[in-house]
Amino acid sequence: MASVVGKTHRAISDRGPESRTTARLRGLADRLSHAWRPRAISLKAVSFGLIGVINTAVDYGVFLVASGAYAYLPPALALSDWVSDACACGSPQTVLLIGANITSWLIAVTGSYIMNSSITFAAESRRQLRWRAYSAFVVSGIAGLSANTAALVFAAQLLPIWIAKAIAILASFIVNFLLSHFVVFRRPSAPSWLAFWDSPHPLYVSARHKDVHYNLIARDIADLVAHKAPAAARVLDYGSGEALHSEIVAAVSGELLLCEGAPSVRAALAAHFAGKPKIRVIAPEDATALDAHVLDVIVLHSVVQYLTPEETIALFALFRRLLKSSGILVVSDVIAPDVPALTDALALLRFGAGNGFLLGALIGLTRTRLSDYWRLRTRLGLTHYSEAAMIEHLAVAGFAAKRAPKIIGHNQARMAFLAQPL
């Protein structure tokens, strides 16, 4: 899918007189904010290191308190005696030291997680503390400790012990920071429709549903090409999806270009139609790179609802450049503002009843309602257009458009438009 980068508008607010000290502080804050962006990783490393220093002091202090306290607590003494006898891993005093060390380390690593979540990786964590992230942070701490120990043992054989310890501390810092940056506090990918279509999803309730869905779409597109395009037309199906029956369209075309933005779907398309000389699978950037006025038909089916209006207008401008003066653009499956989700559900049930998967459609509707699709639809929404708005967008891009009597596919509650270059 194409994407459009919008303009960034900077709001300027009126401020009253500032003192010299306030102005200097504001200037310092602005410089730090500006520096943070291009040097994000290095500044995060500094922040991570400073927090590490604080928590080293916490670790040390808690260890001294805990080791002293455990030596006078009867339950701790009894437990150390039992562990010492059970595992034969040292004297009770050694077990007490290990217990104090584990206690101080857990408190320090917990403090480190809280501070790094709130400061160093605030943007990634949104300052929210989560058990899963905390567990991963503890594991990264254990990995850092392992790196520390391994580096110490190796370096101590070649260097003075104080240098070896310094190398061990550096090794554990690098491991801890990299794991925190790239694993524990990894910024989650922003949800997008493209990512959804590029992953397994439950929208097709059965193999039968998917087969008849793409068969109907292919037959409808082929009918348009056969009746409205010249012989041996060059056709672009933009946002084709899995397009299982595109050979039907290719049979009435000179060349069929299947353009798909989802990488895994595109790879499956290329494999499915390998050896079909009239079908070529391309990426959106390949479509953008096509020469001007080389296409007879462009089909944009079930795409505009997943784009912003700005992205849709940009696509229309691209299509205007690619189409021949006698070419035709078909924009289909456009959702009007007054069409509720219930209408789509009823259309699917009718489609299922007519094609032998009514029970599957009923089950599939429930599954879809509980799926990532519905959560994404709730979060990102679908873009709706009135008939007048869609015709206006096409006119802005240089098309004369009208509403078609029927859409491609089964849901006739939605709209389709036929457009020609002006």
C-alpha positions in Angstrom: 0.0 0.0 0.0 1.2 3.5 -0.7 1.8 5.8 2.2 1.8 9.6 2.4 3.9 11.7 4.7 1.8 14.7 5.8 3.1 18.0 6.7 4.1 18.7 10.3 2.7 21.8 11.8 4.4 23.5 14.6 2.2 25.3 17.1 3.6 28.5 18.6 2.2 29.6 21.9 2.5 33.1 23.4 4.6 33.2 26.5 4.9 36.0 29.0 8.2 37.6 30.1 10.7 35.1 31.4 13.5 35.6 33.9 17.1 35.1 32.7 17.4 31.9 34.9 14.1 30.5 33.5 15.2 31.2 29.9 18.6 29.5 30.5 16.9 26.5 32.0 14.4 26.3 29.1 17.3 26.6 26.6 19.2 23.8 28.4 16.1 21.6 28.3 15.6 22.3 24.6 19.2 21.4 23.8 19.0 18.2 25.8 15.7 17.3 24.1 17.3 18.0 20.7 20.4 16.0 21.6 18.3 13.0 22.7 16.9 12.3 19.3 20.0 11.7 17.2 22.0 10.3 20.1 19.2 8.2 21.6 21.1 5.0 22.1 24.2 6.7 23.6 22.1 8.8 26.0 20.1 5.8 27.0 23.3 3.9 27.7 24.4 6.8 29.9 21.1 6.8 31.7 21.2 3.0 32.0 24.7 3.2 33.5 23.9 5.9 36.0 20.9 3.8 37.2 23.3 0.9 37.4 25.6 2.8 39.7 22.6 3.7 41.9 21.5 0.1 42.1 25.0 -1.1 42.7 25.0 1.1 45.9 21.5 -0.3 46.7 22.8 -3.9 46.2 25.8 -3.2 48.4 23.8 -1.5 51.2 21.0 -4.1 51.3 23.6 -6.9 51.3 25.3 -5.5 54.4 22.0 -5.0 56.2 20.6 -8.4 55.1 23.7 -10.4 56.0 23.8 -8.8 59.4 20.1 -9.3 60.0 20.0 -12.9 58.9 22.8 -13.8 61.3 20.4 -12.9 64.2 17.1 -14.1 62.8 16.2 -17.7 64.1 14.2 -18.6 61.0 17.1 -17.6 58.7 19.5 -19.5 60.9 17.3 -22.6 60.9 16.8 -22.4 57.1 20.6 -22.0 56.5 21.3 -25.0 58.6 18.7 -27.1 56.7 20.0 -26.0 53.3 23.6 -26.6 54.3 22.8 -30.1 55.4 20.5 -30.9 52.4 22.8 -29.8 49.6 26.2 -30.1 51.3 27.1 -26.9 49.5 28.9 -25.1 52.2 28.6 -24.0 55.8 25.5 -22.4 57.2 27.4 -19.1 57.2 28.1 -19.5 53.5 24.4 -20.2 52.9 23.5 -17.0 54.8 25.8 -15.0 52.7 24.3 -16.4 49.5 20.8 -15.7 50.8 21.8 -12.1 51.6 23.4 -11.7 48.2 20.3 -13.0 46.4 18.0 -10.7 48.5 20.1 -7.6 47.8 20.4 -8.5 44.0 16.6 -9.0 43.7 15.9 -5.7 45.4 18.5 -3.9 43.3 17.3 -5.4 40.0 13.7 -4.6 40.9 14.7 -1.0 41.5 16.7 -1.0 38.3 13.6 -2.2 36.3 11.4 0.4 37.8 13.8 3.3 37.2 14.7 2.2 33.6 11.0 1.7 32.8 10.3 5.2 34.1 13.4 7.0 32.7 15.7 5.3 30.3 13.0 3.4 28.3 10.0 5.5 29.2 9.0 5.9 25.5 9.1 2.1 24.9 7.4 1.1 28.2 5.0 4.1 28.4 6.1 4.0 32.1 3.9 1.0 32.7 5.3 -1.8 34.8 4.5 -5.3 33.6 5.3 -8.7 35.1 6.4 -10.1 31.7 8.8 -7.2 31.1 10.0 -7.5 34.7 10.7 -11.2 34.3 12.6 -10.6 31.1 14.6 -7.9 32.9 15.5 -10.3 35.6 16.6 -12.9 33.0 18.7 -10.2 31.3 20.3 -9.5 34.7 21.2 -13.2 35.1 22.6 -13.1 31.6 24.7 -10.1 32.5 25.9 -11.8 35.7 26.9 -14.8 33.6 28.8 -12.6 31.2 30.4 -10.8 34.1 31.6 -14.1 35.6 32.8 -15.6 32.4 34.8 -12.4 31.5 36.3 -12.3 35.0 37.5 -15.9 34.9 39.0 -15.5 31.5 40.6 -12.0 32.0 42.0 -13.0 35.4 44.3 -15.5 33.8 45.9 -12.8 31.7 45.6 -9.5 33.6 45.7 -8.2 37.2 42.5 -8.9 39.1 41.4 -5.3 39.3 41.7 -4.9 35.5 39.9 -8.2 35.1 37.1 -7.1 37.3 36.7 -3.8 35.3 36.5 -5.8 32.1 33.9 -8.1 33.7 31.8 -5.1 34.7 32.0 -3.7 31.2 30.9 -7.0 29.7 27.9 -7.3 32.0 26.9 -3.7 31.3 27.0 -4.3 27.5 25.0 -7.5 27.8 22.4 -6.0 30.2 22.0 -2.8 28.1 21.7 -4.6 24.7 19.1 -7.1 26.1 17.2 -4.2 27.7 17.2 -2.1 24.6 16.5 -4.7 22.0 14.5 -7.3 24.0 13.0 -6.2 27.3 12.0 -2.7 26.3 11.7 -3.2 22.6 9.2 -0.7 21.2 6.2 -2.7 20.0 5.3 -2.4 16.3 2.5 0.0 15.6 -0.6 -1.8 14.7 -1.5 -1.6 11.0 -3.8 -3.1 8.5 -0.8 -4.1 6.3 0.7 -6.1 9.2 -2.7 -7.8 9.8 -3.0 -8.9 6.2 0.6 -10.1 6.3 -0.2 -12.6 9.1 -2.6 -15.5 9.5 -6.1 -14.2 10.1 -9.6 -15.6 10.6 -11.6 -13.7 8.0 -12.1 -16.6 5.7 -14.2 -19.1 7.7 -13.2 -22.1 5.6 -11.2 -23.1 2.5 -14.6 -23.1 0.7 -15.3 -19.5 1.7 -11.8 -18.3 0.5 -12.1 -20.2 -2.8 -15.6 -18.9 -3.8 -14.7 -15.4 -2.6 -11.7 -15.1 -4.9 -13.4 -16.9 -7.7 -16.3 -14.4 -7.6 -13.9 -11.4 -7.5 -11.9 -12.8 -10.5 -15.0 -13.4 -12.5 -16.3 -9.9 -11.8 -13.0 -8.3 -12.8 -12.7 -10.4 -15.9 -16.2 -9.3 -16.9 -15.2 -5.7 -16.5 -12.0 -6.2 -18.5 -13.8 -8.1 -21.3 -16.5 -5.4 -21.7 -14.7 -2.1 -21.0 -11.1 -2.6 -22.1 -9.4 -3.2 -25.5 -8.2 -6.6 -26.5 -4.9 -7.7 -24.9 -5.4 -5.0 -22.1 -2.7 -4.5 -19.6 -4.4 -4.7 -16.2 -3.2 -3.8 -12.7 -4.9 -5.3 -9.7 -3.7 -3.1 -6.9 -4.0 -4.6 -3.4 -4.9 -7.9 -4.9 -4.8 -10.0 -1.8 -4.3 -13.8 -2.3 -6.1 -13.6 -5.7 -6.4 -17.4 -6.0 -8.2 -17.3 -9.3 -6.4 -14.6 -11.2 -5.9 -16.9 -14.2 -9.6 -16.1 -15.0 -8.6 -12.4 -15.4 -5.4 -13.2 -17.2 -7.4 -15.2 -19.8 -9.1 -12.0 -21.0 -6.1 -9.7 -20.6 -2.8 -9.2 -22.4 -0.9 -8.9 -19.1 -2.1 -9.0 -15.5 0.0 -7.3 -12.8 -0.9 -8.4 -9.2 0.4 -5.7 -6.8 0.4 -6.7 -3.2 2.0 -4.8 -0.2 2.0 -7.7 2.3 5.4 -9.5 1.8 4.2 -13.0 2.8 1.1 -12.7 0.6 3.2 -11.4 -2.3 5.6 -14.4 -2.0 2.7 -16.8 -2.0 1.2 -15.2 -5.1 4.5 -15.4 -6.9 4.8 -19.1 -6.1 1.2 -19.8 -7.0 1.4 -18.2 -10.4 5.0 -19.2 -11.2 5.1 -20.3 -14.9 2.1 -18.2 -15.8 3.6 -15.8 -18.4 0.6 -13.4 -18.5 0.6 -12.9 -14.7 3.3 -10.9 -13.0 3.4 -10.3 -9.2 4.9 -6.9 -8.1 5.3 -4.8 -5.0 3.8 -1.3 -4.5 7.2 0.3 -5.2 7.3 -1.6 -8.5 4.0 -0.1 -9.5 5.2 3.4 -8.6 8.2 2.8 -10.9 6.1 1.9 -14.0 6.3 4.2 -17.0 3.5 6.7 -17.5 0.3 5.8 -19.5 1.1 2.1 -19.8 -2.1 0.5 -18.3 -5.5 0.0 -19.7 -7.3 -1.0 -16.5 -6.6 -0.5 -12.8 -8.7 -2.3 -10.2 -8.6 -1.1 -6.6 -10.9 -3.5 -4.7 -11.4 -3.6 -0.9 -8.4 -1.3 -0.3 -9.6 2.3 0.3 -11.3 1.5 3.6 -7.9 0.6 5.0 -6.2 3.8 3.9 -6.4 7.4 5.1 -8.1 9.8 2.7 -4.7 11.3 2.0 -3.2 8.0 1.1 -6.2 7.2 -1.2 -5.8 10.6 -3.0 -2.1 9.9 -3.5 -2.9 6.5 -5.0 -5.4 8.1 -7.4 -2.7 10.5 -8.5 -0.4 7.6 -9.2 -3.1 5.8 -11.1 -3.8 8.9 -13.2 -0.2 8.9 -14.3 -0.2 5.1 -15.1 -3.4 4.9 -17.0 -3.7 5.5 -20.7 -6.0 8.3 -21.8 -8.5 5.7 -22.7 -8.0 3.6 -19.6 -10.4 2.9 -16.8 -10.0 2.8 -13.0 -12.4 0.6 -10.9 -12.6 1.5 -7.2 -14.7 -1.2 -5.5 -15.9 -2.2 -2.0 -16.2 1.3 -0.8 -18.1 1.6 2.5 -20.7 4.4 2.9 -20.9 6.2 6.2 -24.4 4.8 7.0 -23.6 1.1 6.5 -23.3 -0.7 9.8 -21.2 -3.8 10.5 -24.5 -5.8 10.8 -25.0 -5.3 7.1 -21.7 -6.9 6.3 -22.5 -9.8 8.6 -25.8 -10.4 6.9 -24.1 -10.2 3.5 -21.7 -12.9 4.5 -24.5 -15.1 5.8 -26.3 -14.8 2.5 -23.1 -15.5 0.6 -22.5 -18.6 2.8 -26.0 -19.9 2.4 -25.7 -19.6 -1.4 -22.3 -21.3 -1.5 -22.5 -24.1 1.0 -20.8 -22.7 4.1 -23.6 -21.1 6.1 -22.7 -22.9 9.3 -19.0 -21.9 8.8 -20.1 -18.3 8.3 -22.0 -18.3 11.6 -19.1 -19.7 13.4 -16.7 -17.4 11.6 -18.6 -14.3 12.5 -18.2 -15.1 16.2 -14.5 -15.9 15.7 -13.9 -12.7 13.8 -15.7 -10.7 16.6 -13.1 -12.1 19.1 -10.1 -11.7 16.7 -7.4 -9.2 16.2 -9.4 -8.0 13.2 -12.1 -6.6 15.3 -9.7 -5.1 17.8 -7.8 -3.5 15.0 -11.0 -2.3 13.4 -12.0 -0.8 16.7 -8.6 0.9 17.2 -7.8 2.1 13.7 -11.3 2.1 12.2 -12.3 1.8 8.6 -12.4 4.8 6.2 -15.9 5.5 4.9 -16.9 7.7 1.9 -20.1 9.1 0.7 -20.8 8.8 -3.0 -20.1 12.5 -3.5 -16.9 12.4 -1.5 -15.4 9.5 -3.5 -16.3 11.2 -6.8 -14.7 14.4 -5.5 -11.5 12.7 -4.5 -11.3 11.1 -8.0 -11.9 14.5 -9.6 -9.1 16.1 -7.7 -6.8 13.4 -9.1 -7.9 14.1 -12.6 -10.7 11.6 -13.2 -14.3 11.8 -14.3 -16.1 9.2 -12.2 -19.6 7.8 -11.6 -21.0 5.1 -9.4 -21.2 1.7 -10.9 -24.4 -0.3 -10.8 -22.8 -3.2 -8.9 -19.6 -3.8 -7.0 -16.9 -6.5 -7.4 -17.7 -9.3 -5.0 -20.7 -10.3 -2.9 -21.5 -7.4 -0.6 -23.7 -5.1 -2.7 -24.4 -2.9 0.2 -21.1 -1.3 -0.5 -20.2 0.9 -3.5 -18.1 0.8 -6.6 -17.0 3.6 -9.0 -15.8 3.7 -12.6 -13.4 6.5 -13.4 -11.7 7.7 -16.6 -8.9 10.2 -17.0 -10.0 13.7 -17.9 
